[in-house]
Amino acid sequence: MAGTPPPFAPFEWMIAWRYLRARRAEGGVSVMTWISLIGITLAVFALIATLAVRSGFRAEFVDTILGANAHVSVYQSGVVDASGRIDRSIHDYEDMAARLRAVEGVTRAAPLVKGQVMANLRNRNSGVEVYGIELENLKELPRIADPATGRGDINRFDQGIALGTGVARELGVIVGDKIKLISPNGVKTAFGTSPRINAYEVVYIFSAGRYDIDRTRAYLPFAEAQKFFNRDGVADEIEVMVEEPEAVEDLAIALIRAGGERTLLWTWRDASGGFLRALEVEDNVMFIILSILVLIAAMNIVSGLIMLVKNKGRDIGILRTVGLTEGSVLRVFFICGAFTGILGTVFGVVLGCLFAIYIDPVFGFVNYIMGGGTWDPAIRGIYHLPARLEMADVLSAVGLSLGLSFVVTIFPARRAARLNPVEALRYE
């Protein structure tokens, strides 16, 4: 009919708005509306905050891996030498590194010598893993060569040793001190192998952002590491950096071809894949749990609307009598419930975004209230609680909240629309 008003006409919004502004005599409806609003706000806030921390933790964890470690470690399968030992040394490491650099997508290929020793200063000792590397290659590790977190002069690396902050703290050293490196595989004599002990000046102290790296790692100049570990003329592996670390598997075949027939690869995903998979499982479980929390909050809308329909039975009967259709009544109460869901979602998004943006002062306040020690880097691996807002996370939280709010609103709204006006007005 030409005179039929369109859906969601202005008068439907007007009636819904009057119902939302309940009178004192209908305080129960108003209280339920506020409970629904606060519940949805807190649920959406918790969901966005959790997703932001999840994204931030993964991004920080991956960044510390990629910023201080090889994207791909290239080494060789072992061969049995004349003494019967398995030898994995790379003898043509310079040529091999040059071939790897020529692979499209590779940004750097650096020979490494690696070994585990004991570091000593006076009466303090610490086990460390020593990486022998050239200065120019060390300066290309963003987390190691970061001037904002490093202390000392990295350009003097060829004159000494670089230590992680955890190692330096354990030994109680500062830039300029001299430490001893003690290796049990030292000089061979007629009476056996004597330990090798060399002293090095600490010229640079770095922080990679990961507790386990800072607590165990040290860097020596490549040539000096070859001498110290009796690795003259050989390297243990080639450290390869690529343009797209997330797609490192795509370069596997090309890297193996460039390395040669005995080449083996160990990517950063191989090294940390178990932890990343555990994070993914935890993320999915947390999303499901918080989605249930949003659903519980949205169910409060149903309670509020049922009470509203019960209190407004007489009004519904009158409206139906004067010509309102079932569809108009359904839309009036749908607007009442949906408005609560929309408003709660908006407030929750604002609070969640503010939490993610200002997480450092918020967490600092929580740490102060708890008396400190809330975040233990020895357990968590990283030094602070990170948060990273992702548009996809915010949109998923908004879509979930609005979707549930709209769906649960339909059922009490349909009950109001199907209310028989005769029954509603019989006892009036």
Secondary structure, 3 states (H helix, E strand, C coil): CCCCCCCCCHHHHHHHHHHHCCCHHHHHHHHHHHHHHHHHHHHHHHHHHHHHHHHHHHHHHHHHHHHHCCCEEEEECCEECCCCCEECCECCHHHHHHHHHCCCCEEEEEEEEEEEEEEEECCEEEEEEEEEECHHHHCCCCCCCCCCCCEECHHHHHHCEEEEHHHHHHHCCCCCCEEEEEEEEEEEECCEEEEEEEEEEEEEEECCCEHHHHHHEEEEEHHHHHHHCCCCCCECEEEEEECCHHHHHHHHHHHHHHHCCCEEEEEHHHHHHHHHHHHHHHHHHHHHHHHHHHHHHHHHHHHHHHHHHHHCHHHHHHHHHCCCCHHHHHHHHHHHHHHHHHHHHHHHHHHHHHHHHCHHHHHHHHHHHCCCCCCCHHHHCECCCCCCCCHHHHHHHHHHHHHHHHHHHHHHHHHHHCCCHHHHHCCC
